[in-house]
Amino acid sequence: MLEGHRRQGVATALISALKPIAASRNARVIFVQADHWDDPAIALYTKLGDREDVLHFDIPTA
């Protein structure tokens, strides 16, 4: 994402709008993923929720 489009509250607003939808469907959490190098995303998600350190694997189908 271009720097000029960051920190305008769009991602926070989207997640805020998603919370009641998820809760109405009995979801306990909203799962988001960030790459290790994506410090702005990590900072945002850390502000909004609890951090878990997990490994993610992409397994090709062919």
Secondary structure, DSSP 8 states (H G I E B T S, - for coil): --GGGSSSSHHHHHHHHHHHHHHHTT-S-------TT-HHHHHHHHHHS-------------
